[in-house]
Amino acid sequence: MAEEQRDLELEQEEQQELYEHHHIVVDRGQEMLRIDRYLQMRLQGVSRTKIQAATKAECVLVNGKAAKANYRVKPLDEISVLLPEPPHEFELLPEEMPLTIVYEDEDVLVVDKPAGLVVHPGVGNWTGTLVNGLLFYLQGKTTRGGAEARPLLVHRIDKDTSGLLLVAKNEEAQVALARQFFVHSIERKYIALVWGDFDDDHGTIVGNIGRSPHDRKVMCVFPHEEGVPEEEQRGKHAVTHWRVLERFGYVTLVECVLETGRTHQIRAHMRHIGHPLFSDAAYGGDEILKGTTFSRYRQFVENCFAVLPRQALHARVLGFEHPATMEHLHFESPLPADMEQCIERWRRYTNN
């Protein structure tokens, strides 16, 4: 039972995927009709505005391909409507909690999430999540056009990863931002403390990421198989760029830039190249992987684990095109106290 719950919790963590909310096969006798009008008739409770926005963001697929706004449906067409958050069948309840809102306007908000906070309710975490807190925070607020503001996710970060998260406040903003994540135009930079030193100052990791066949709680890196269709590959294509910021001998501070956004991408990629994140229990980083066996050094590392009892990963930079004004917005988050203290300890240890 615990394994099943952990699997479900893993599904809730860092993803920039699009989820199929509706799948329709057009009737044989259906007359040709504009796709937005057809979907408005077929999907109860979904506004034509949202359908048009989803179509513009290429989140409405016909026979597997993005549909144009003026497309007219034909008999036996297969239509999928994709949205950036998974469908849920439970009621989301507002809960008061402290939040650090970095930016907010009528369409979007940027929140600086602390480590330990789950982003979205699900099995094992029905309450106390960031979405519950945002529901409380947005009560009584309106968006562009006077509609009720709601927290609509366009991406996620792991429970024990800190840093910047982008949230839409209306459906039009949600699908437009989701498209930016889908085409990898969002700017995202992470700071990570990893085990080991690097021969080079920068590099790129390319490798498909999927569930480990030996442990479903973690992700594994698979080789990209040339000539094999994407849907038949093991795992999903993933690219991480890294560069060294500071070297401490046994551990290294690096900046990671995501070209794609897969579940646990940085954690899996770094372990794959032999540099697990410091204090990352799921990926083997909570053991002493580099250095001597002297008791004084061991005590020092264990003290660092105590200061930072989670993976050393922080989403520091977030940049995106505003869904309404088209202005490029850029935000940076300072390192949280636990990572700052751990890094400073390694800095003093190295200097001494």
C-alpha positions in Angstrom: 0.0 0.0 0.0 2.9 2.3 0.9 4.4 1.6 -2.5 1.2 2.5 -4.4 0.9 5.7 -2.4 4.5 6.7 -3.2 3.9 5.9 -6.9 0.9 8.3 -6.9 2.8 11.0 -5.1 5.6 10.7 -7.7 3.0 11.3 -10.4 2.1 14.6 -8.7 5.7 15.9 -8.7 7.6 17.9 -11.3 5.9 17.6 -14.7 5.5 19.9 -17.6 3.2 17.5 -19.5 -0.1 18.1 -21.1 -3.0 15.8 -19.9 -5.9 14.6 -22.1 -9.1 16.0 -20.5 -11.4 15.1 -23.4 -11.4 12.5 -26.1 -14.1 12.5 -28.7 -14.8 10.5 -31.9 -17.0 12.4 -34.2 -20.3 10.7 -35.2 -20.5 9.2 -38.7 -23.5 11.5 -39.5 -21.9 14.7 -38.2 -22.2 17.7 -40.5 -19.0 19.7 -41.1 -18.8 22.4 -38.3 -16.1 24.7 -37.0 -14.2 22.9 -34.3 -14.8 25.5 -31.6 -18.6 25.4 -32.2 -18.6 21.6 -32.2 -16.6 21.4 -29.0 -18.8 24.0 -27.3 -21.8 21.8 -28.0 -20.1 18.6 -26.9 -18.3 19.8 -23.8 -20.6 20.9 -21.0 -19.2 23.6 -18.7 -16.3 24.5 -21.1 -16.5 28.0 -22.5 -16.0 28.8 -26.1 -13.3 31.3 -25.0 -11.4 28.5 -23.4 -11.8 26.2 -26.4 -10.5 29.0 -28.7 -7.6 29.7 -26.4 -6.7 26.0 -26.3 -6.9 25.8 -30.1 -4.6 28.9 -30.4 -2.1 27.2 -28.0 -2.2 24.0 -30.2 -3.7 22.1 -27.3 -6.7 20.8 -29.4 -5.6 17.8 -31.6 -7.5 16.3 -34.5 -6.2 12.8 -35.5 -3.1 13.5 -33.5 -2.2 16.9 -35.0 -2.9 20.4 -33.8 -6.1 21.8 -35.3 -6.4 25.3 -36.8 -9.1 27.6 -35.4 -11.1 27.4 -38.7 -10.9 23.6 -39.0 -14.2 22.0 -39.7 -14.8 18.6 -38.1 -15.5 15.6 -40.3 -17.1 12.2 -39.5 -14.9 9.8 -37.5 -12.4 12.6 -36.6 -10.7 11.8 -33.3 -10.4 15.0 -31.2 -8.3 15.4 -28.0 -8.3 18.4 -25.8 -5.1 18.7 -23.7 -4.7 20.8 -20.6 -1.7 21.3 -18.3 -3.1 19.9 -15.1 -4.5 16.4 -14.6 -8.3 16.0 -14.3 -9.4 15.6 -10.7 -12.7 14.4 -9.2 -12.3 15.9 -5.7 -13.2 19.3 -4.3 -10.3 21.7 -3.8 -10.6 23.6 -0.5 -9.0 26.9 0.4 -6.6 26.9 3.3 -4.8 29.9 4.9 -1.1 29.6 4.8 1.9 31.9 4.5 2.9 32.4 0.8 5.7 34.4 -0.8 4.2 36.0 -3.9 7.0 37.4 -6.1 4.7 38.9 -8.8 1.0 39.2 -9.5 -1.3 40.8 -12.1 -4.7 40.1 -13.6 -3.5 37.0 -15.5 -0.6 35.3 -13.6 1.3 35.1 -10.4 4.7 33.8 -9.5 5.2 32.2 -6.1 8.5 31.3 -4.3 7.7 27.8 -3.0 9.5 26.6 0.1 10.9 23.0 0.3 8.5 20.5 1.8 5.4 21.9 0.3 3.4 19.7 -2.2 2.1 21.7 -5.1 -1.2 20.0 -5.9 -3.6 17.8 -3.8 -3.7 14.1 -4.5 -3.5 10.7 -2.8 -1.6 11.1 0.5 -1.8 14.9 0.3 -5.4 16.0 0.1 -4.8 19.2 2.0 -2.0 21.5 3.0 -0.8 22.0 -0.6 0.3 25.1 -2.5 -3.0 25.0 -4.5 -5.0 25.0 -1.3 -3.1 28.0 -0.1 -3.5 29.9 -3.4 -7.3 29.2 -3.4 -7.5 31.0 0.0 -5.2 33.8 -1.2 -7.2 34.4 -4.4 -10.6 34.5 -2.7 -12.5 37.6 -3.9 -10.0 38.5 -6.5 -10.9 38.9 -10.2 -8.9 38.5 -13.4 -8.9 40.3 -16.7 -12.6 40.8 -17.8 -13.9 40.5 -14.2 -13.9 36.7 -13.9 -13.2 34.9 -10.6 -9.4 34.3 -10.2 -8.4 30.7 -9.8 -5.0 29.0 -9.4 -4.4 27.1 -12.6 -1.1 25.2 -12.8 1.1 25.2 -15.8 4.0 23.3 -14.3 5.2 21.8 -11.0 8.3 21.4 -9.0 9.1 18.6 -6.5 7.9 18.7 -3.0 11.4 19.0 -1.6 12.7 21.4 -4.3 12.4 25.1 -3.5 12.0 28.0 -5.8 9.9 29.8 -8.4 6.6 28.5 -9.7 4.4 30.1 -12.4 0.6 30.0 -11.9 -2.2 31.2 -14.2 -5.2 33.0 -12.8 -7.6 32.4 -15.8 -8.1 29.8 -18.5 -6.7 31.9 -21.4 -3.5 32.5 -19.5 -3.2 28.9 -18.6 -3.3 27.4 -22.1 -1.0 30.1 -23.5 1.6 29.5 -20.8 1.2 25.7 -21.1 2.1 26.0 -24.7 5.3 27.9 -23.8 6.3 25.0 -21.6 5.3 22.5 -24.2 7.6 24.1 -26.8 10.3 24.6 -24.2 10.5 28.4 -24.6 10.3 29.0 -20.9 13.5 30.2 -19.2 14.3 28.0 -16.2 17.6 27.8 -14.2 18.2 25.7 -11.2 21.0 25.8 -8.6 22.2 22.4 -7.4 24.9 21.1 -5.1 26.1 17.7 -6.5 28.6 15.1 -5.4 32.0 15.0 -7.1 34.1 17.3 -9.3 33.9 17.9 -13.0 36.7 17.8 -15.6 34.9 20.5 -17.7 33.3 23.8 -16.7 30.1 23.1 -18.6 28.3 20.4 -20.5 25.0 19.0 -21.8 23.2 15.8 -20.7 20.9 14.2 -23.3 19.0 11.0 -22.4 15.4 9.8 -22.3 13.8 9.8 -18.9 11.3 7.3 -17.7 10.3 5.2 -14.7 13.0 2.9 -13.5 12.1 -0.8 -14.3 13.7 -1.8 -10.9 12.2 1.0 -8.7 9.1 2.9 -9.7 9.8 5.6 -7.1 12.6 7.0 -9.2 13.3 8.0 -12.8 15.9 6.4 -15.0 17.9 7.5 -18.0 17.5 5.5 -21.2 19.5 5.9 -24.5 17.7 7.5 -27.4 17.1 4.8 -30.0 17.7 6.1 -33.6 15.0 5.3 -36.0 12.5 4.4 -33.3 9.3 6.6 -33.2 9.0 8.9 -30.2 6.0 7.0 -28.9 7.9 3.7 -28.9 11.0 5.0 -27.2 11.8 4.1 -23.6 11.3 7.3 -21.6 10.8 10.8 -23.0 13.5 12.9 -24.6 15.2 15.2 -22.1 18.1 17.7 -22.3 19.8 19.4 -19.3 22.6 22.0 -19.7 25.0 22.5 -16.8 27.8 24.8 -15.8 30.1 24.9 -12.8 29.6 27.8 -10.4 31.9 26.9 -7.6 34.1 23.9 -6.8 34.5 22.4 -3.3 36.6 19.4 -4.2 34.2 16.6 -3.0 31.1 18.5 -4.1 30.3 21.1 -6.8 27.8 23.9 -7.1 26.3 23.9 -10.6 23.7 25.8 -12.5 21.3 23.6 -14.5 19.3 25.0 -17.5 16.3 22.9 -18.5 15.7 22.5 -22.2 12.9 20.0 -21.5 10.9 19.5 -18.3 10.6 15.9 -17.3 9.8 14.4 -13.9 12.9 14.5 -11.7 15.0 15.5 -14.8 17.9 17.2 -13.0 18.0 14.6 -10.3 18.0 11.6 -12.8 20.4 13.2 -15.3 22.9 14.2 -12.6 22.9 10.7 -11.1 23.3 9.3 -14.6 26.6 11.1 -15.2 27.9 10.1 -11.7 27.0 13.3 -9.8 23.9 12.7 -7.6 22.4 15.8 -5.9 23.8 16.2 -2.4 21.4 14.9 0.3 19.0 13.4 -2.4 17.8 10.2 -0.6 15.8 8.9 -3.6 18.9 9.1 -5.9 21.6 8.0 -3.6 22.9 11.4 -2.7 22.3 11.0 1.1 25.5 8.9 1.5 29.1 10.0 1.5 30.1 9.4 -2.1 33.3 11.4 -2.3 36.1 12.1 0.2 38.0 10.3 3.0 36.7 7.9 5.6 38.1 9.9 8.5 35.7 10.3 11.4 36.1 14.1 11.4 35.1 14.4 7.7 32.2 11.9 8.2 30.9 14.1 11.0 31.2 17.2 8.9 29.2 15.6 6.0 26.5 14.3 8.4 26.2 17.8 9.9 25.7 19.1 6.4 22.9 16.5 5.8 21.3 17.7 9.0 21.4 21.3 7.9 19.9 20.3 4.5 17.7 17.2 4.9 16.4 17.3 1.3 17.9 17.4 -2.2 20.1 20.4 -2.8 18.0 21.9 -5.6 16.5 25.3 -6.0 14.5 26.8 -8.9 16.3 30.2 -9.0 15.3 31.7 -12.4 12.0 31.8 -14.2 11.4 33.8 -17.4 8.4 33.7 -19.8 6.4 35.8 -22.2 3.3 37.3 -20.6 0.2 35.6 -22.1 -1.7 38.9 -22.5 0.9 41.7 -23.0 3.6 39.5 -24.7 6.2 41.3 -22.5 9.1 39.1 -21.4 9.2 38.8 -17.6 12.2 37.6 -15.7 12.4 36.6 -12.0 15.1 35.4 -9.7 14.8 33.8 -6.2 17.6 33.9 -3.6 18.9 30.6 -2.2 16.9 29.4 0.8 18.6 29.4 4.2 19.1 25.6 4.3 21.0 25.5 1.0 22.9 28.7 1.8 24.1 27.3 5.1 25.1 24.0 3.6 27.1 25.7 0.8 28.8 28.0 3.2 29.9 25.1 5.3 31.5 23.4 2.3 33.1 26.7 1.3 34.7 27.1 4.8 35.7 23.4 4.8 37.4 23.8 1.4 39.2 27.0 2.3 40.5 25.6 5.6 
